[in-house]
């Protein structure tokens, strides 16, 4: 059956929409109550299901730990399983990340990264360092502070009255959308100069710069120019501004490296993690911290002034360990790089003759498709068409789940898709995904009268 949310007890939903009722998952597929199968091309919402659905090894670890010890009073005790998990997390992280801390998800991971950066500067006596720099067309979570630091206008504008007008923004790095006639090198120069000018205008106010290595749902897996992060990091280092990599979507093998920032040199001081860290089997996030940053807090004598109910609990550690066992034991990072390259080529082949497809981008199994009205001019499609959502709906009819979004241009215009299937995807399933996406785009073109 389908389910109309007008009669649902959900607080928020698309009230005029009929949803298929999903009842189980297995591997890269989801199944509804009529037995219809859907390939999970978005990795849930989104880039969550790294190891696929219905994994018995992780489910068993979750059940066993729930029977043993799910939570404990963290103000009074530590736990050996949690400590073992932190050791594994730091070993999986880039060199130099020696401290870890877990919470319940991505928004908390980003917000606690910001709080840690703030406390780092306070420990150094810098009471004026209370502003953060984000980029327009980025999403860093759904709390008010995360929305404020993020620059995804379509999500943040409703809440601007709650925002303190404190944080700063620079332009995103989206090479496909650089000005006509401007080389990639010149485009990178301009963005780096914009950041340098902002820092010069606020020399004693900025605590940290926050960015996704590849921008996820807000820009459809958009990666930077080659030396962008290296040069931004150099400016940050010269002013002792911390650099926070939002790895909520790009971490844990999603881009074909352990973490997305590793494609550009290990430029970050703090990694904010979630989603694939637990594969969706438990709400889980983490921050990973360079020793030089954690050392400043230790020397101050102050604890980290944060904490939530489910901070550093054994149940999360058990799930996290089981997921890492799968990722490392099954070689999923290298597999993701291989099958992700294969899928990208398949998408380029399947979509290459469709005039509405402007760009196919991304790394590993973190890929995006940008739609345009005209390939030559890169003109956006009319917002009234809702083209990316048309593609999303059409793909569902072809047994494929994708995530359609808007805001590729100026944070408000333009259509794109994010693809982030489980890292266990095979070459044959990649072909299936690409063929279903082509069928969905063709159907969307017809329904839009294009």
Order of alpha helices (4+ residues) and beta strands (2+ residues): beta-beta-beta-beta-beta-alpha-alpha-beta-alpha-beta-alpha-alpha-beta-alpha-beta-beta-beta-alpha-beta-beta-beta-alpha-alpha-alpha-beta-beta-alpha-beta-beta-beta-alpha
